[in-house]
């Protein structure tokens, strides 16, 4: 099995086009066409993790945070990042990161945290916009099912939790085939009228090329007619943060203790208690304070994130309880996601959760 097959499985859950523009998710180092020996999953790639992979005879490291985040002008080993890159290259280790693409995936880290808290009615807090297209094409009646199914199979036609969604209108198409054509129906040089179906279907922008290839592969016409239209609709299956509802109301202080127990926290920072019960919960792992206004507009009772600034605790006033659990602590479960994906898909493949992940923030 090639390393690229394992990475393809990760990207089925967290497609790279979901990452933010500033990010550098994907392959950081190495040849993904080599045979996979074993994988180590971690949050951050450190020298200890590289050594661990070498000791375990693994040639793939999958991390949440990218090792190569900023541009390089030299590679001399002057810091731990460069030393890791040099050592990985020497030992033919592929280093891969799934960062904000995993954050923005509907089944990514935020949903994982929500499920740990047993939240119900889960949905994206801040859905992505401008990331959907509508495909319109015209197909003879005889091939409408074939074309629709080909597009459904590549992931088009998803609206929320519904799949195989399309809109179909019957009509009459006309064309005249030129002398150098080989028309599916009609004769060269003669105006032809064909009973056709106009098929409309929504798909993510990043699937445009794949959808076009699928359409052309099964469409009977030499020159299929099609259009892609950009949509401003929110994409409910991708975006930042997540919201959900607790099975029952709980006291604010009791909820904070629940957070500490569930996420195995040494400490938790929070804004002033409001004296109100907690039911609606918003979550964004990592540096999620930018979503505080979204959590407030959603009327969440509590907003959980990994980092916040000093003034954020003032600014929330009594609009929402802000609970800050730590960047590392909010993302440590990314290891579980990677491990579960790989071990379920390839049950005999050697995959290890790194024992050397180290939180750079220490508490006394």
N, C-alpha and C positions, 0 to 999 in steps of 0.2 A: 504494500500500500504506500502510495506517495504522500508526502507531507501536504501537498496541495489538496488532497481529498479530505483530510481532517480540517483544514482551514475552510474549505467549502462548506463543511457541516456547521462550523461556527457562524459563517456568514449567512446561512439560511435563517438563523435566529436574529443576527445583528448585521444586516447588509452594510457594507462600507459607505454607500451613498447617504446613509443616515447620519454620518458624523458631521460635527460642526465644521465650519470653514477654517477655523484656526487649528484644528486637530491634525494628528498624524497617525491615525489608526492604520492597521494593515501590517504588511511585512516590513520589518525594520532591518533585518540582516538575514542573509543566507539564501540557499538554493532550495526552493520549494518542490523541485522535481526529484529530489533524492528520496530514497526509501525511508519511511518513518520507523525509527527504532523504539521510541518512547517519548512521552511528553511530560513536562513539568508545568503546572499552572500556578500562577502567583498574582499578586497585586502589582508589585514593583520588581523590576529586574535589578538585582544587585550582584556583586561579585560572589557572594555566598550562594545565590541561586544558580549562577553559572557553574560554580564548582559542584553544586548538588547535581545538576543535570549531567555533568561529566561523570561523576561517581555512579550515577544510576544508568549510565550508557544511553541517555536520552539525547536526541538531536533536535528537539523542538521545545521551545519555551513559549507559553502563551500567558501574557500579562494583561492586566487592565490598563495600567498607565503606560504610555509609550516610552520606551527607552530613549529613542531619538525624537525629541519634541521640537528642538530648535535646530536651525541650520548650522552646519559645520564648515569651518574654513581650514581646519587641520584635524588630524587624528593622531595624537601623540601620547595619549595615556595620562594626560595632566589631571584628569578627574575620574571619578568612579564610572561615569557614563562611557567615557572613551576607553577605559580599561576593560569594561564589560564588552564593548563592541569588538575590541581587538581579540580578546580571549574567545569570544563566540566565533569569530572568523577563523581563528586558528584550529578550532575543534569542529568546524562545519556544523555549527548549531544555528538553526533558524530561530529568530526571535520575532514574535508577532504580538500585536496589541489590538484589543477590542475595547476602545475607550468610550467616546461619546456616541458611537454607533450602538454600543450596548446600553448606554444611558437612555437613548432615544427610542430603543426598540420596545414594542408593546409588551413583550415578555422578557424584558431585561431586568436590570438590578432593582429598579424601583418597584416593579410588580413583585419581585421576589421578597422585598422587605414588607410590602403590603400583605402578602400571603402569610408571612411570619406573624403578623399582627392579626391575622384572621379577618382582614377587611373584606367587606362585601360591596357589590355594585362598583367594581373598580373601573376607572377610566383615566385617560391621559389628562393631566392638569393643563398643559399648554400645548395643544396639538400643533404640528407643523403646518404651515400654509404655503401655497404655491408649489407643492410637490406632487400634484396630481394632474393627469391628462385625461381627456376624453378621446377615445379612438372611434372614428366613424368610418365604416366601409360598406360597400355594396356587393352583394353576393347573389348568384342565381339561387332560386329556391332549393334546388337539388343539393347544394353544398352549404347551406346555412348552418346546419347542425355541426358539420365537420369544422367549419371555421370558428364557430363559437367555442366548441370544445377545445380546439387547439389554443385559443387565447385563454380560456379558463385554466388550462394545464400549466401555463407559464406564470399564473398569478394575477391575470387581469380579471376584472369583474368582482372585486371585493369591495363591499361597502359596509363598514363597521364589522359586525359579527356575521354578516351574510356573505356567501360566495355565489358564484355562477350568476351574477347579476348582469342583465343586458336589457336593452330596449330595442324592439324590432318593429319596423314598419314596412309593409309590402308596397311595391310600386313598379313602375315600368322604366327600364333603362334602355337607352338607344346608343348604337355605335355603328360605324362603318369600318370594316377591317381593310387595311392597306394591302398592296400587292405582296409585300414581303412578310406578311403575318401568317400565323397558323391558329386561327380563332377556335376557341372551344365550341362556340355555337355561331350560327350565321355563315354567310359566304363572303369571300373577298369581293370588295367593290360594291357590296349591296348594304343598304341601310337595314339594320336589324333591331328589333324590339324584343327585349327579354324580360320575363317576370323575375324581379329581384327583391331581396330583403335588405333594407338599410339596418345595419347592426351598430348600436352604440354601446360603448363599454368604458368604464373608468379603470385606470391603472396608474401605478406610481411612475414618476418621470424616469427613474433609473431603469425601468423595464421597457422603455420605448423601443430600443434596438431589438431586444429579444422578442417583443410582440410583433414587430414588423417582419422579422425572419419567420416566425410561426405563421403569420398571415400569408406570406408569399409562398411558403412551403406547401400549403394545402389549398390555396385559392385556385380555381380552375382557369382563370383568365391570365393571359400573357401580361397584361397591364392592369392589375387591380387598382381600382380607385379607392383612396383612403385619405383621411385627414386626421391630424392630431391637434386638439385644441387645449391650450393651457387653462387650468381652472384655478380659482381663488379659494375653493372650498378648503376647510380645515380637514386634515387627514387624521382621523380619530385613532389610527393604529400606529402613529409615530409622533414623538414629541417629548417635551421635558416634564419631569415630575409625574406624579400619579395621585389620584384622590379615591377615597373609599369610605365606607361607613363601618364602624364597629358593630358587632352583633347587638350590643346594648350599651347604654350610656354608662360612663364611669367618671369618678371624681378625678380632677386634674392631677392631684398629687399621686393618687393611685396609678394613674396612667403613666406618669413619669417613672415610677418604680417598675411598672410593667416594661417600659422601654429598656431600663437598665438590665432587667433580668433577661429579656428576649435577645438583646444585642450584646449581652455579656460586657457591659460597660463598667469601667472603673469610676467614671464620673459623668455627669450630664449638666450642661449649662441650659438655663431657661430664662425667659422673661418673667415678669411678675405674674403670679397666679391671678386669674380673673374671678375666681369664685363661681365658675359656671361648669356644668358637666361637659365631658368630651364625648362626641359621637362622630362628627365628620372630621376625617384626618387627611391631611395633604403631606406628601413626602417627596423630597428630591435629594438623592445621595450626593456626596461630594460637596462642591461649592455651589449650593443651590439657593443662596439668599436672594438672588435676582428674581426668584419666583414668589417672594413674600407678597407683593401686590396681587398676584394671581390667586394665591391661597386666600387672601382676604376677600377678593371679589367672588370667590367660590363660596364664601361664608364658612370656611373651615374653622373648626374649634381649635385645632392645633396644626402647626406646620413643623415638620421634622426635617432637618438637613444636617450636613456635615460641618459646615462652616458658616459663620456670620460675623459681621463687623460690630464693633462696640455700639455704634448708634442704632443698629438694627433693633437692639433690645428696647431702646427708647421708642423708636419709630412705630413699632407695632402697637404701642399703647395698649388698649384693652380690646383691640380688634381681633387678635388671634394670639394664642399661646405659642411662643417660639421655643422649640426644643432643639438644641444643638448637640449632637452626639459625637462629633469628631469625624474628620474626613476619612481617615483610615477605617474607623469603626463602622462607618456607613457603607463602605465598599468592600469590606473583607469577604463578603459572601459572593463576590464575583468568582472567587475560586470554586465555590460549589457549583455555580452555573456552568463554568467551563468543564469541570470534572463530570457533571451529570450528562452534559451533551455528548461528550466523547465516549464515556463508558457505556452509555445506552446504545449509541450507534455502533460502537466497536467493542463489544464486551470482552474480547480476548486481547485487546491492545493495552500496553502498559502505560498508564497515566497516573501521575502522582501529584498530590497537593503539596506544594513546597512547605517545608518545615522551617524555612529561614526568612519568611516574610517578617519584616521588622517595621513597626510603626516608628517613623522618624520623630514623632512627638512623644515625649516622655512625661510622666506624671510622678510627682514626689508624694 
